[in-house]
């Protein structure tokens, strides 16, 4: 199997010990968590999930890993990535919508 399509957890050569992507995701995740009352941070998290989704579906890597389940590490990593993206897109869309809706509600009293 071509090494450039393997996930970092599966151990490809030349991949950094601490992937930079996980640091960016962790930093934005912490920012969204600690500033959850502001709409713009939830939109930032949603934007990151959208950008990662675009990258996943426009490159051949994810489709290749899903189509070749012989490499269990890469397959499981891709399935975890896709399920995390689905959760991030749903939650990332629901939270700003809920915050925005509660801000513009005007009581009729």
MOLIN-V828586 format. One record per helix or strand of 2 or more residues. SS is the DSSP state (A for helix, B for strand). FROM is the first residue (numbers start at 1). TO is the last residue. If there is no record, write none. Layout:
# MOLIN-V828586
((SS | FROM | TO) (SS | FROM | TO))
This chain:
# MOLIN-V828586
((A | 3 | 5) (A | 8 | 10) (A | 20 | 34) (A | 39 | 58) (A | 60 | 67) (A | 72 | 104))
